[in-house]
Amino acid sequence: MDVEVEEELIVSLADGRRLIVPLIWYPRLFYATREERMNWRLLGGGYAIEWPDIDEHIGVDGLLAGRESGRAWSLCGAG
């Protein structure tokens, strides 16, 4: 599995699929520095991705289901 965080969050899965989601779905990543975004690790053999510097944890099952962070809506003024 590989993770890229630039304009979007891109997760390349071991089976060849690539998940691309808007970065605004994860405000902690959106506002993180480049260094913070690059410091990630897999948890539990790949069930989740963690960015320890910003206390962000994103489950792969949530990415596959298209779930965004609940914090995303507060940035848009909704919810």
C-alpha positions as CSV (number, residue, x, y, z in Angstrom):
1,M,0.0,0.0,0.0
2,D,1.2,3.5,-0.8
3,V,-0.2,6.9,0.3
4,E,0.2,10.3,-1.4
5,V,-1.1,13.5,0.0
6,E,-0.9,16.5,-2.3
7,E,-4.1,18.1,-3.8
8,E,-6.0,14.9,-3.0
9,L,-5.5,11.9,-0.8
10,I,-4.4,9.0,-3.0
11,V,-4.2,5.5,-1.6
12,S,-2.8,2.7,-3.8
13,L,-4.0,-0.6,-2.5
14,A,-2.1,-3.9,-2.8
15,D,-4.6,-5.3,-5.3
16,G,-3.9,-2.5,-7.8
17,R,-6.8,-0.2,-7.0
18,R,-6.3,3.5,-6.4
19,L,-8.6,5.4,-4.2
20,I,-8.6,9.2,-4.8
21,V,-10.6,11.4,-2.4
22,P,-10.8,15.2,-1.9
23,L,-8.4,16.3,0.8
24,I,-11.0,18.6,2.3
25,W,-12.7,15.4,3.5
26,Y,-9.9,15.2,6.1
27,P,-9.3,18.7,7.5
28,R,-6.4,17.7,9.7
29,L,-4.6,16.5,6.5
30,F,-5.8,19.5,4.6
31,Y,-4.2,22.0,7.0
32,A,-1.1,19.8,7.8
33,T,2.3,20.8,6.6
34,R,4.0,18.8,3.8
35,E,6.2,17.2,6.4
36,E,3.3,16.2,8.6
37,R,1.5,14.7,5.5
38,M,4.5,12.7,4.6
39,N,4.8,11.1,8.0
40,W,2.3,8.3,7.8
41,R,2.3,4.6,8.7
42,L,0.0,1.6,8.3
43,L,-1.8,0.2,11.3
44,G,-2.6,-3.4,11.8
45,G,-1.3,-4.8,8.6
46,G,-3.1,-2.1,6.5
47,Y,-6.5,-1.7,8.0
48,A,-5.9,2.0,8.6
49,I,-3.4,4.8,7.9
50,E,-2.1,7.0,10.7
51,W,-0.5,10.4,10.7
52,P,0.9,10.6,14.2
53,D,2.0,14.2,14.0
54,I,-1.6,15.4,13.5
55,D,-3.5,12.6,15.3
56,E,-5.3,11.5,12.2
57,H,-6.4,7.9,11.5
58,I,-8.2,6.9,8.4
59,G,-9.6,3.4,8.0
60,V,-9.3,1.8,4.6
61,D,-12.9,0.4,4.9
62,G,-14.1,4.0,5.3
63,L,-12.2,5.1,2.2
64,L,-13.7,2.2,0.2
65,A,-17.2,3.2,1.5
66,G,-16.7,6.9,0.5
67,R,-17.0,8.1,4.1
68,E,-15.4,11.4,4.9
69,S,-14.4,12.8,8.3
70,G,-17.3,14.4,10.3
71,R,-15.1,17.5,10.7
72,A,-15.2,18.2,6.9
73,W,-18.8,19.5,7.0
74,S,-17.9,22.1,9.7
75,L,-15.4,23.7,7.4
76,C,-18.1,24.2,4.7
77,G,-20.5,25.8,7.2
78,A,-22.9,22.8,7.0
79,G,-23.9,20.4,9.7
